[in-house]
Amino acid sequence: MVEEAWAYWSVKRGRRRMPSRADFDPVEIPRLLSSTALVEVLRDPLDFRFRLLGTAIDKITTKNLRGVRFSELPFLHQGNKGWQDYEYVATTGRPLLTDRPYVGESKLVLRLTDSLFPLSNDGETVNMVWSFLDIWQLPPRERIWNGIAG
């Protein structure tokens, strides 16, 4: 589904540098919604705020992150890899595919791969980042073998 997310962003971008949030229609990407996050880019000083989190992301976080700034979270502070990835997208206007360390409590999550896509209302300044999070989980058969519920 990572390829599906990249293809959707490319189609919505067209010949522009990046699409806007208004270009996205959730009806067009039902398979991607549960692993989607929309993150607002705040400036002066630079920070990021979660605006929307899909249900698959909600399941692996320890609290509701909607409306929370990265700077308010110990695992997304300025200078760490997560912050740097979003800062790269926000300052360059270029998408990024990156592995993300998982810091939650679920024993089912093995790895996270994040596709970060810049969005812009004016076509130049990134004001939002669309994240499609590919959540690598322990397969059901191995859950039973290892005695993990879920």
C-alpha positions as CSV (number, residue, x, y, z in Angstrom):
1,M,0.0,0.0,0.0
2,V,3.0,2.3,0.3
3,E,3.1,2.4,-3.5
4,E,-0.6,3.2,-3.6
5,A,0.0,6.2,-1.3
6,W,2.9,7.5,-3.4
7,A,0.9,7.1,-6.6
8,Y,-2.1,9.0,-5.1
9,W,0.1,11.9,-4.0
10,S,1.7,12.0,-7.4
11,V,-1.7,12.1,-9.2
12,K,-3.0,14.8,-6.9
13,R,0.2,16.8,-7.4
14,G,0.0,16.7,-11.2
15,R,2.5,19.2,-12.6
16,R,2.7,21.2,-9.4
17,R,5.5,20.9,-6.9
18,M,3.0,19.5,-4.3
19,P,-0.8,19.2,-3.9
20,S,-2.9,21.0,-1.3
21,R,-4.9,19.4,1.5
22,A,-8.1,20.3,-0.4
23,D,-6.9,18.1,-3.3
24,F,-7.3,15.0,-1.1
25,D,-10.6,13.2,-1.0
26,P,-10.8,10.4,1.7
27,V,-13.4,8.6,-0.5
28,E,-10.7,8.0,-3.1
29,I,-8.3,6.3,-0.6
30,P,-10.4,4.1,1.7
31,R,-7.6,1.4,2.0
32,L,-5.1,4.1,3.2
33,L,-7.2,5.9,5.7
34,S,-6.6,3.8,8.8
35,S,-2.8,4.3,8.5
36,T,-3.0,8.0,7.6
37,A,-2.0,11.0,9.7
38,L,-2.3,14.7,8.8
39,V,0.3,16.8,10.5
40,E,0.1,20.6,10.5
41,V,3.4,22.5,10.1
42,L,3.7,25.4,12.5
43,R,6.3,28.1,12.0
44,D,8.1,30.7,14.2
45,P,9.2,28.5,15.9
46,L,9.1,25.4,13.8
47,D,6.8,22.7,15.3
48,F,4.3,20.1,14.1
49,R,0.8,19.3,15.4
50,F,-1.2,16.1,14.8
51,R,-4.6,17.0,13.2
52,L,-5.9,13.6,12.1
53,L,-4.8,10.0,13.0
54,G,-6.3,6.9,11.4
55,T,-7.6,4.0,13.5
56,A,-4.5,1.8,12.9
57,I,-2.3,4.6,14.3
58,D,-4.6,5.1,17.2
59,K,-4.3,1.4,18.1
60,I,-0.6,1.5,18.5
61,T,-0.3,4.9,20.4
62,T,-0.7,5.1,24.1
63,K,-2.9,8.2,24.1
64,N,-5.0,10.3,21.8
65,L,-2.5,12.6,19.9
66,R,-4.9,14.8,18.0
67,G,-4.1,18.4,18.6
68,V,-0.8,17.5,20.3
69,R,2.4,19.3,19.2
70,F,5.6,17.2,18.6
71,S,7.4,19.5,21.1
72,E,5.0,18.2,23.8
73,L,6.1,14.6,23.3
74,P,9.3,13.1,24.7
75,F,9.7,10.8,21.6
76,L,9.3,13.6,19.0
77,H,11.4,16.4,20.3
78,Q,13.5,18.7,18.1
79,G,16.6,17.0,16.9
80,N,15.4,13.4,17.0
81,K,14.9,11.3,13.8
82,G,11.1,11.8,13.7
83,W,11.4,15.6,14.0
84,Q,14.3,15.7,11.5
85,D,12.2,13.7,8.9
86,Y,9.2,16.1,9.2
87,E,11.6,19.1,9.2
88,Y,13.2,17.8,5.9
89,V,9.8,17.5,4.2
90,A,8.6,20.9,5.6
91,T,11.7,22.8,4.5
92,T,12.4,21.1,1.2
93,G,8.9,20.4,-0.1
94,R,10.0,16.9,-1.1
95,P,8.5,13.6,0.0
96,L,10.4,11.1,2.1
97,L,10.2,7.4,2.8
98,T,11.8,6.5,6.1
99,D,11.9,3.8,8.8
100,R,10.5,5.1,12.1
101,P,11.4,3.6,15.5
102,Y,8.3,2.4,17.4
103,V,8.2,3.6,21.0
104,G,4.8,2.3,22.0
105,E,3.8,-0.6,24.2
106,S,2.4,-3.0,21.7
107,K,4.3,-6.3,21.5
108,L,2.8,-6.8,18.0
109,V,4.5,-4.0,16.2
110,L,7.8,-5.0,14.7
111,R,8.7,-2.0,12.5
112,L,7.2,1.2,11.1
113,T,7.9,2.7,7.6
114,D,6.6,6.2,7.1
115,S,5.9,7.9,3.8
116,L,5.8,11.7,4.3
117,F,4.2,13.8,1.7
118,P,4.3,17.6,1.6
119,L,1.0,19.6,1.1
120,S,0.8,23.3,0.4
121,N,-2.1,25.8,0.1
122,D,0.0,28.2,-2.0
123,G,2.1,25.6,-3.9
124,E,5.4,26.8,-2.3
125,T,5.2,26.7,1.5
126,V,4.5,23.3,3.1
127,N,1.7,23.9,5.6
128,M,0.8,20.2,6.2
129,V,2.4,16.8,5.9
130,W,0.4,13.7,4.9
131,S,1.9,10.6,6.6
132,F,1.1,7.1,5.4
133,L,2.4,4.8,8.1
134,D,3.1,1.2,7.1
135,I,2.8,-0.8,10.3
136,W,4.7,-4.1,10.3
137,Q,3.1,-6.4,12.8
138,L,3.7,-9.9,14.1
139,P,1.7,-12.3,12.0
140,P,-1.3,-14.0,13.7
141,R,0.4,-17.4,13.6
142,E,3.5,-16.1,15.4
143,R,1.3,-14.3,18.0
144,I,-0.1,-17.6,19.1
145,W,3.3,-19.3,19.0
146,N,4.7,-16.5,21.2
147,G,1.7,-16.4,23.5
148,I,0.7,-12.8,22.5
149,A,-3.0,-11.9,22.3
150,G,-4.4,-9.7,19.7
